[in-house]
């Protein structure tokens, strides 16, 4: 049986460079999409001594102007799973933020969710990407999110929100399709049921992994003693790897630094079917978003 293949979009990003060797160690193969050919050797080195194989596809997400453009990449790679870890990163101003974080993301979401050969899509977003204060967040914490969303990074917020809501609507449509096809988590009968995973980390830092997080419906942005609950990029990658490794992970999952061991945190959200979309109006999304 062939190794599962992962299409990793934004392959030279810092989270992706932590994630790639983790996926390869599962005997999964990774096609890493990068814009700059000068970064090819950086990616290929990540595969040294690993069980899976890594290859590089040079392609700029700036050029993904339609669903057909995204489909062309997917048809070329033929992945089993897709990971979106891309973003404009503040480069190129608001226009490029919308081009990458909203438009290109939506094109890949559409191309992926309508492809029955792909069974997992993990999209890395941002914890503040939502319209309403969820019931588990304190007013003070929500006020911090609102300040960032409205005053500090309004274009980033709008772009991420549009992509996340589109992802959520497409996830519902794909679930309905899987129901009709009789697909299940274990793949018996009509095949493997799709996993739409929206991983939503809080403020990122470059510190080494702690292997301890708060995952799911995260309550606090400040830990005991006043320490910010920032999450390291390496921890984000580890969580993403563990979520992809399971067959029962889905939905919105907020992520902060915390006290739970990553393995246990992932197990808890999977078994408890935790979904941080709670509080958002998914029916409204489905009514307003044109597919």
C-alpha positions as CSV (number, residue, x, y, z in Angstrom):
1,X,0.0,0.0,0.0
2,X,1.4,3.4,-1.0
3,X,2.3,6.0,1.6
4,X,-0.4,8.7,2.2
5,X,0.7,11.9,0.4
6,X,0.3,15.3,2.0
7,X,0.1,18.5,0.0
8,X,1.6,21.1,2.3
9,X,0.8,24.7,1.2
10,X,3.2,27.3,2.6
11,X,5.9,24.7,2.9
12,X,8.8,27.1,3.9
13,X,6.9,28.7,6.7
14,X,8.2,28.2,10.2
15,X,5.3,25.9,11.3
16,X,5.6,23.9,8.1
17,X,9.3,23.3,8.7
18,X,8.5,21.8,12.1
19,X,5.6,19.8,10.7
20,X,7.3,18.3,7.6
21,X,9.7,15.9,9.5
22,X,6.9,14.8,11.8
23,X,4.7,13.8,8.8
24,X,7.6,12.1,7.1
25,X,8.3,10.1,10.3
26,X,4.8,8.6,9.9
27,X,5.9,7.1,6.6
28,X,3.8,9.8,4.9
29,X,5.1,11.5,1.8
30,X,5.0,15.3,1.6
31,X,4.9,17.6,-1.4
32,X,5.9,21.0,-0.1
33,X,4.7,24.0,-2.1
34,X,7.1,26.9,-1.9
35,X,7.4,30.1,-3.9
36,X,11.1,30.7,-3.8
37,X,13.3,28.0,-5.5
38,X,16.2,29.1,-3.4
39,X,14.5,27.4,-0.4
40,X,14.4,24.0,-2.1
41,X,17.5,22.7,-0.2
42,X,16.0,23.8,3.1
43,X,13.0,21.6,2.5
44,X,14.9,18.6,1.1
45,X,17.1,18.6,4.2
46,X,14.0,18.0,6.3
47,X,13.6,14.6,4.7
48,X,17.1,13.3,5.6
49,X,16.8,10.0,7.4
50,X,13.0,10.0,7.5
51,X,10.6,7.2,6.6
52,X,8.6,9.1,4.1
53,X,9.8,11.1,1.1
54,X,9.6,14.8,0.5
55,X,9.5,16.7,-2.8
56,X,9.2,20.3,-3.6
57,X,6.7,22.1,-6.0
58,X,7.7,25.6,-6.9
59,X,4.4,27.5,-7.2
60,X,3.3,30.9,-6.0
61,X,0.0,31.2,-4.2
62,X,-0.2,34.7,-5.6
63,X,-0.9,33.0,-8.9
64,X,-3.9,30.9,-7.7
65,X,-6.7,33.1,-9.0
66,X,-9.4,30.5,-9.4
67,X,-10.6,27.1,-8.2
68,X,-9.2,25.6,-11.5
69,X,-5.8,26.9,-10.6
70,X,-6.0,25.1,-7.2
71,X,-7.3,22.0,-8.9
72,X,-4.4,22.0,-11.3
73,X,-2.0,21.8,-8.4
74,X,-4.1,19.1,-6.6
75,X,-4.4,17.1,-9.8
76,X,-0.6,17.2,-10.3
77,X,0.2,16.2,-6.7
78,X,-2.7,13.8,-6.1
79,X,-2.7,14.1,-2.3
80,X,-4.6,12.1,0.2
81,X,-4.4,15.0,2.7
82,X,-4.0,18.8,2.4
83,X,-2.5,21.2,4.9
84,X,-2.9,24.9,4.6
85,X,-0.1,26.6,6.5
86,X,0.3,29.6,4.2
87,X,-0.2,33.3,4.6
88,X,0.9,36.6,3.3
89,X,2.6,37.3,6.6
90,X,2.1,41.0,6.3
91,X,4.1,41.2,3.1
92,X,2.6,43.1,0.2
93,X,0.0,45.1,2.2
94,X,-3.7,44.5,2.5
95,X,-4.2,43.5,-1.1
96,X,-1.8,40.6,-0.8
97,X,-3.4,39.6,2.5
98,X,-6.7,39.2,0.8
99,X,-5.1,37.5,-2.2
100,X,-3.5,34.8,-0.1
101,X,-5.3,34.5,3.2
102,X,-8.8,34.8,1.7
103,X,-8.9,34.1,-2.0
104,X,-6.2,31.5,-2.6
105,X,-7.3,29.7,0.6
106,X,-10.9,29.6,-0.6
107,X,-9.9,28.3,-4.0
108,X,-8.0,25.4,-2.3
109,X,-10.8,24.8,0.1
110,X,-13.2,24.4,-2.8
111,X,-10.9,22.3,-4.8
112,X,-10.1,20.0,-1.9
113,X,-13.6,19.5,-0.4
114,X,-15.1,18.5,-3.8
115,X,-12.3,16.0,-4.4
116,X,-13.5,12.6,-3.1
117,X,-10.0,11.2,-3.1
118,X,-8.9,13.6,-0.4
119,X,-10.0,12.7,3.1
120,X,-8.3,15.3,5.4
121,X,-7.8,19.0,5.2
122,X,-6.1,20.8,8.1
123,X,-6.2,24.6,7.8
124,X,-4.1,26.7,10.2
125,X,-5.9,29.9,11.0
126,X,-6.1,32.3,14.1
127,X,-7.8,32.1,17.4
128,X,-9.5,35.4,17.0
129,X,-11.2,34.6,13.7
130,X,-14.8,34.6,14.7
131,X,-17.8,37.0,14.8
132,X,-19.2,36.5,18.3
133,X,-17.9,36.1,21.9
134,X,-18.1,32.4,22.6
135,X,-19.6,31.3,26.0
136,X,-16.3,30.1,27.4
137,X,-14.4,33.4,26.9
138,X,-14.3,36.1,29.5
139,X,-15.4,39.6,28.4
140,X,-11.8,40.9,29.0
141,X,-10.4,38.2,26.7
142,X,-12.9,38.9,24.0
143,X,-12.1,42.6,24.3
144,X,-8.5,41.8,23.6
145,X,-9.5,39.8,20.5
146,X,-11.8,42.6,19.3
147,X,-9.0,45.2,19.7
148,X,-6.7,43.1,17.5
149,X,-9.4,42.3,15.0
150,X,-10.7,45.8,14.6
151,X,-7.8,48.1,15.4
152,X,-4.5,46.3,14.9
153,X,-5.0,43.7,12.1
154,X,-8.4,44.4,10.5
155,X,-7.5,43.2,7.0
156,X,-5.9,40.0,8.4
157,X,-9.0,39.4,10.5
158,X,-11.4,39.9,7.6
159,X,-9.4,37.7,5.3
160,X,-9.1,34.9,7.8
161,X,-12.7,35.1,8.8
162,X,-13.9,34.8,5.2
163,X,-11.7,31.7,4.6
164,X,-12.7,30.1,7.9
165,X,-16.4,30.6,7.3
166,X,-16.1,29.2,3.8
167,X,-14.2,26.2,5.2
168,X,-17.0,25.7,7.7
169,X,-19.7,25.8,5.1
170,X,-17.8,23.5,2.8
171,X,-17.2,21.1,5.7
172,X,-21.0,20.8,6.2
173,X,-21.6,20.2,2.5
174,X,-18.9,17.5,2.4
175,X,-20.4,15.9,5.5
176,X,-23.7,15.7,3.8
177,X,-22.1,14.1,0.7
178,X,-20.3,11.6,2.9
179,X,-23.6,10.7,4.6
180,X,-25.1,10.0,1.2
181,X,-22.2,7.8,0.2
182,X,-22.2,5.9,3.5
183,X,-18.7,6.9,4.4
184,X,-17.5,6.3,8.0
185,X,-14.5,7.2,10.2
186,X,-13.0,3.7,9.8
187,X,-13.5,3.6,6.1
188,X,-15.8,0.6,6.1
189,X,-18.5,0.4,3.6
190,X,-18.7,3.5,1.5
191,X,-15.1,4.7,2.2
192,X,-13.4,7.1,4.6
193,X,-15.3,10.1,6.0
194,X,-13.7,13.5,5.4
195,X,-11.9,15.3,8.2
196,X,-12.2,19.1,8.1
197,X,-9.8,20.4,10.9
198,X,-9.6,24.1,11.6
199,X,-6.6,24.7,13.9
200,X,-6.7,28.1,15.4
201,X,-3.5,29.0,17.4
202,X,-3.2,32.2,19.5
203,X,-0.1,34.5,19.5
204,X,2.8,32.6,18.1
205,X,6.4,32.5,19.4
206,X,9.6,30.9,18.3
207,X,10.5,29.2,21.6
208,X,11.1,25.4,21.7
209,X,8.2,23.1,22.1
210,X,6.8,22.7,25.6
211,X,4.6,19.7,24.6
212,X,1.9,21.3,26.8
213,X,-1.1,23.2,25.5
214,X,-4.7,24.2,25.9
215,X,-6.7,22.8,23.0
216,X,-10.4,23.1,22.0
217,X,-12.4,25.8,23.7
218,X,-9.5,27.7,25.3
219,X,-10.5,30.0,28.1
220,X,-7.5,32.2,29.0
221,X,-4.8,34.1,27.1
222,X,-2.8,34.6,30.4
223,X,-1.5,31.7,32.4
224,X,-1.0,31.5,36.1
225,X,1.4,34.2,37.3
226,X,0.5,36.5,34.5
227,X,2.5,34.7,31.8
228,X,1.0,35.1,28.3
229,X,-0.4,31.8,26.9
230,X,1.5,32.3,23.7
231,X,2.0,29.0,21.8
232,X,5.3,28.0,20.1
233,X,5.2,27.3,16.4
234,X,6.8,23.9,17.2
235,X,3.9,23.0,19.5
236,X,1.5,24.1,16.8
237,X,3.2,21.7,14.4
238,X,3.1,18.9,16.9
239,X,-0.6,19.4,17.5
240,X,-1.3,19.5,13.8
241,X,0.6,16.2,13.3
242,X,-1.3,14.5,16.1
243,X,-4.6,15.8,14.8
244,X,-3.9,14.5,11.3
245,X,-2.8,11.1,12.6
246,X,-6.2,10.4,14.1
247,X,-9.3,9.4,12.1
248,X,-11.8,11.2,14.4
249,X,-10.6,14.8,14.6
250,X,-12.8,17.6,13.1
251,X,-14.0,21.2,13.6
252,X,-12.7,24.4,15.1
253,X,-9.9,23.8,17.6
254,X,-8.5,26.8,19.4
255,X,-4.9,26.4,20.6
256,X,-2.9,28.2,23.3
257,X,0.0,27.4,25.6
258,X,-1.3,25.5,28.6
259,X,-0.8,22.7,31.0
260,X,-2.2,19.6,29.1
261,X,0.2,17.2,27.5
262,X,-0.4,17.4,23.7
263,X,-1.2,13.7,23.3
264,X,-3.9,13.9,26.1
265,X,-5.2,17.3,24.8
266,X,-5.7,15.8,21.3
267,X,-7.3,12.7,22.7
268,X,-9.7,14.8,24.8
269,X,-11.0,17.0,21.9
270,X,-11.4,13.9,19.7
271,X,-13.3,11.8,22.2
272,X,-15.3,14.7,23.4
273,X,-16.1,15.9,19.9
274,X,-15.1,19.4,21.0
275,X,-15.8,22.1,18.4
276,X,-15.0,25.8,19.1
277,X,-17.4,26.8,16.3
278,X,-20.0,26.9,19.1
279,X,-21.5,30.4,19.4
280,X,-21.1,31.1,15.7
281,X,-24.1,31.0,13.4
282,X,-23.3,28.3,11.0
283,X,-26.7,28.3,9.4
284,X,-26.3,32.0,8.6
285,X,-22.9,31.2,7.1
286,X,-24.5,28.6,4.9
287,X,-27.2,31.0,3.8
288,X,-24.9,33.9,3.0
289,X,-21.9,32.1,1.4
290,X,-22.2,31.2,-2.3
291,X,-20.3,28.1,-3.2
